[in-house]
Amino acid sequence: MPSTTPDTEHLQLPTGPVDVRLVVTDMDGTLLTPDGDVPDGLWPLLERLRERGVAFAPASGRQHATLARTFDRPGVLEDLVIIAENGAFVTRGGEEVSSDALDHDAVSDVVTAVRGLARSRDVGAVVAGRRCAYVERSDAAFLDHVSAYYARLEVVDDVLATRDQVLKVAVYDAADAEAGTLPTLERFRQTHQVVVSSRHWVDVMNRGVDKGVAVRTLQEALGVTPAQTVAFGDYLNDVPMLDAATWSFAMAGAHPEVLERARFTAPSNADAGVLTVLEHLLDD
């Protein structure tokens, strides 16, 4: 594993032994490098975790198919827990643990709102189905960005005409999702979960669906406690997940609310912060 020199100013680690049984990590801005790649040192680290009986779970707003493709390596996918679509779809070793689909009326209302917003703003809706994700925009700039998160993606004339189960409606904002798109979607918070998952994305799901609920469901299924759980995140959609873990780490440079909520701070994703912390915990 390549050696890393963490930014010690932003490195906080627990002292003493930690009984780790579950590791949950966000992807973008957390585990992945700034270029969007899996750090090479993760693969041998996953082997160490597996040998110690520690479950590892990527938790992301990304599509399940995208996460499965990312971790498609011998000996990895067979036991991997995947928390996809911000918690709306969870699997373990390819078998479903939980899922939660939106009803058609809710999908229609959100898509209609985004279509209206698109008249004055560079936005687009992604209807994230269980089988595939669907979009109406076909311009290269939009598709290039969306395809990084959705390995199975179809351009259709009307996203509301699809027959797939819809897990989430994700809205891409080319400028600033929190400042631009979120105010339009605020009204849906009365009945649904609305989260800002990155600078460019806002996700709408059923109420009660988030990464934290997914982690707690997983803890129950695995017989793992919060005190045996380590979680890493950098953005607002990660906060419920961090709340579900005693050993919660915000990445250096994370959203201010995430830094305030987490118990510890890890080096940034550019400094392989997730790997640095896990190596410390495993070696302690």
C-alpha positions in Angstrom: 0.0 0.0 0.0 1.4 3.4 -0.9 2.3 5.4 2.2 0.4 8.5 2.9 1.2 11.5 4.9 -2.1 12.7 6.5 -2.8 16.3 7.2 -2.3 16.0 11.0 -4.1 19.3 11.6 -7.3 17.6 10.5 -6.6 14.1 12.0 -8.4 13.1 15.1 -8.4 9.4 16.1 -9.8 7.5 19.1 -7.4 6.3 21.7 -7.4 2.7 22.9 -8.8 -0.4 21.2 -12.0 -0.2 19.1 -14.1 -3.3 18.5 -14.9 -2.7 14.8 -17.5 -4.9 13.2 -19.0 -2.6 10.5 -17.4 0.1 8.4 -19.7 2.3 6.4 -18.3 5.0 4.0 -19.6 7.5 1.6 -18.0 7.5 -1.8 -17.6 10.9 -3.5 -15.6 13.3 -1.4 -14.9 10.6 1.1 -13.5 7.3 0.0 -12.9 8.1 -3.7 -9.9 10.2 -4.8 -10.6 13.7 -6.1 -10.5 12.1 -9.6 -13.3 9.7 -8.6 -11.1 6.6 -8.4 -11.0 3.9 -5.7 -7.6 4.3 -3.9 -5.4 1.4 -4.6 -4.7 0.7 -1.0 -8.4 -0.2 -0.4 -8.2 -3.6 -1.9 -5.6 -5.1 0.5 -7.4 -3.3 3.3 -10.7 -5.0 2.4 -9.0 -8.3 2.7 -7.8 -7.5 6.2 -11.3 -6.4 7.2 -12.7 -9.7 5.8 -10.2 -11.8 7.7 -11.3 -10.0 10.9 -15.0 -10.5 10.2 -15.6 -6.8 9.6 -18.4 -6.0 7.2 -17.7 -3.2 4.7 -20.4 -1.1 3.2 -20.1 1.7 0.6 -23.1 4.1 1.2 -23.8 6.4 -1.6 -26.4 8.3 -3.6 -25.0 6.3 -6.5 -27.0 3.6 -8.3 -26.7 0.0 -7.0 -25.4 -1.1 -10.4 -22.7 1.6 -10.3 -21.5 0.6 -6.9 -21.5 -3.1 -7.8 -19.4 -2.3 -10.9 -16.9 -0.3 -8.8 -16.4 -3.2 -6.4 -16.5 -6.0 -8.9 -13.3 -7.8 -7.8 -12.7 -11.4 -6.9 -13.5 -12.0 -3.2 -15.1 -8.6 -2.8 -18.7 -8.6 -4.1 -19.5 -11.9 -2.6 -19.7 -10.5 0.9 -20.1 -6.8 0.2 -22.9 -4.7 1.7 -24.1 -2.0 -0.7 -26.2 1.0 0.5 -27.3 2.6 -2.7 -29.6 5.5 -3.7 -29.0 7.2 -0.3 -30.4 4.2 1.6 -33.4 3.4 -0.6 -31.8 0.1 -1.7 -29.6 -2.1 0.4 -28.1 -5.5 -0.5 -25.6 -7.9 1.1 -23.8 -10.3 -1.1 -26.3 -9.5 -3.9 -29.3 -10.3 -1.8 -31.8 -7.6 -0.9 -31.7 -6.4 2.7 -34.2 -3.5 2.3 -35.8 -1.3 -0.4 -38.3 1.6 -0.4 -40.1 2.7 -3.6 -41.8 6.0 -4.2 -45.4 6.1 -5.4 -46.1 7.4 -8.9 -47.9 10.6 -7.7 -44.9 11.7 -5.7 -42.5 11.0 -8.7 -44.9 13.0 -11.0 -45.0 16.0 -8.6 -41.2 16.2 -8.2 -40.5 15.7 -11.9 -43.1 18.4 -12.8 -41.5 20.8 -10.4 -38.1 20.2 -11.9 -39.4 20.6 -15.5 -40.7 24.0 -14.4 -37.4 24.9 -12.8 -35.5 23.9 -16.0 -37.1 26.9 -17.8 -34.8 29.2 -15.9 -32.0 27.0 -14.5 -29.6 24.3 -15.8 -31.2 21.3 -14.0 -32.4 17.9 -14.9 -34.2 15.1 -13.1 -33.0 11.5 -12.9 -35.7 9.0 -12.1 -33.8 6.3 -10.3 -35.6 3.0 -10.9 -34.8 -0.3 -9.4 -33.8 -1.7 -12.8 -32.4 1.4 -14.5 -32.2 5.2 -14.2 -34.2 7.4 -16.6 -33.6 10.9 -17.9 -35.2 13.2 -20.6 -32.2 15.4 -21.3 -29.9 14.0 -24.0 -27.2 16.7 -24.2 -23.7 15.5 -23.8 -22.8 17.7 -20.8 -25.7 16.5 -18.7 -25.2 12.8 -19.7 -21.5 12.9 -19.0 -22.1 14.0 -15.5 -25.0 11.7 -14.8 -23.5 8.6 -16.3 -20.7 8.7 -13.7 -23.3 7.9 -11.0 -25.7 5.7 -13.0 -24.2 2.8 -14.8 -27.6 1.8 -16.1 -29.1 4.9 -17.7 -31.7 5.3 -20.4 -32.8 8.5 -22.3 -36.6 8.5 -22.7 -39.2 10.8 -24.0 -41.1 10.9 -20.7 -39.6 9.6 -17.5 -43.1 9.4 -16.0 -44.0 6.7 -18.5 -41.6 4.1 -17.2 -42.9 1.1 -15.4 -39.9 0.5 -13.1 -40.1 0.8 -9.4 -38.7 4.3 -8.5 -36.4 4.4 -5.5 -35.5 8.1 -5.8 -35.7 11.2 -7.9 -32.3 12.9 -8.1 -32.0 16.4 -9.4 -28.8 17.6 -11.0 -28.0 21.3 -10.7 -25.1 22.5 -12.8 -24.5 25.5 -10.5 -25.3 25.1 -6.8 -28.0 22.6 -5.7 -28.4 23.9 -2.2 -28.9 27.5 -3.3 -30.7 26.9 -6.5 -32.7 23.7 -6.7 -33.4 23.0 -3.0 -35.8 26.0 -2.4 -38.0 24.6 -5.2 -38.1 21.2 -3.6 -38.5 22.4 0.0 -42.3 21.9 0.0 -41.8 18.1 -0.5 -40.2 17.9 2.9 -43.7 17.9 4.4 -44.2 14.4 3.1 -40.8 13.1 1.8 -37.1 13.0 2.5 -35.3 15.8 0.7 -31.5 15.8 1.0 -28.6 17.7 -0.5 -26.1 15.0 -1.4 -23.4 17.1 -3.0 -22.9 20.6 -4.4 -24.8 19.6 -7.6 -27.4 17.1 -6.4 -30.6 17.1 -4.4 -32.4 13.7 -3.8 -36.1 13.1 -3.0 -37.1 9.8 -1.4 -39.8 8.4 0.9 -39.9 9.8 4.4 -37.8 7.7 6.6 -35.3 6.8 3.9 -31.8 7.9 4.5 -28.3 6.4 5.0 -28.8 6.4 8.8 -32.0 4.2 8.6 -30.2 1.9 6.2 -27.2 1.6 8.6 -29.5 0.8 11.6 -31.3 -1.8 9.5 -28.0 -3.3 8.6 -26.8 -3.2 12.2 -29.8 -5.2 13.3 -29.4 -7.7 10.5 -25.7 -8.2 11.4 -26.1 -8.1 15.1 -23.8 -5.1 15.3 -24.0 -2.1 17.7 -23.3 1.6 17.0 -20.3 1.2 19.3 -18.9 -1.4 16.8 -19.6 0.8 13.8 -17.2 3.2 12.0 -18.7 5.7 9.5 -17.2 8.3 7.2 -18.9 11.1 5.3 -18.5 14.6 3.9 -21.9 16.0 2.9 -25.4 16.6 4.3 -26.8 13.3 3.2 -24.2 11.6 5.4 -25.3 13.1 8.7 -27.9 10.4 9.6 -25.3 7.7 8.8 -22.8 9.4 11.1 -25.4 9.6 13.8 -25.8 5.8 13.6 -22.1 5.2 14.4 -20.3 5.9 17.7 -17.1 6.2 15.6 -18.2 8.9 13.2 -15.6 10.7 11.0 -16.1 13.8 8.9 -13.5 14.3 6.2 -11.3 17.4 6.4 -13.0 20.0 4.2 -16.5 18.4 4.7 -19.6 20.5 4.8 -19.6 22.6 8.1 -22.7 20.8 9.4 -21.0 17.4 8.9 -17.8 18.6 10.7 -20.0 19.8 13.6 -21.9 16.6 13.9 -19.2 14.0 13.6 -17.2 12.9 16.7 -13.9 12.8 14.9 -12.2 14.3 11.8 -10.3 12.3 9.2 -7.8 13.6 6.6 -9.4 14.5 3.3 -10.1 12.0 0.5 -7.1 13.5 -1.3 -5.0 12.2 1.6 -6.7 8.8 1.7 -8.3 9.7 5.0 -10.6 6.6 5.2 -7.6 4.3 4.7 -5.5 6.2 7.2 -8.1 5.9 9.9 -8.9 2.3 9.3 -5.3 1.3 9.3 -4.9 3.0 12.7 -8.0 1.2 14.1 -6.9 -2.2 12.7 -3.3 -1.8 14.1 -4.3 -0.5 17.5 
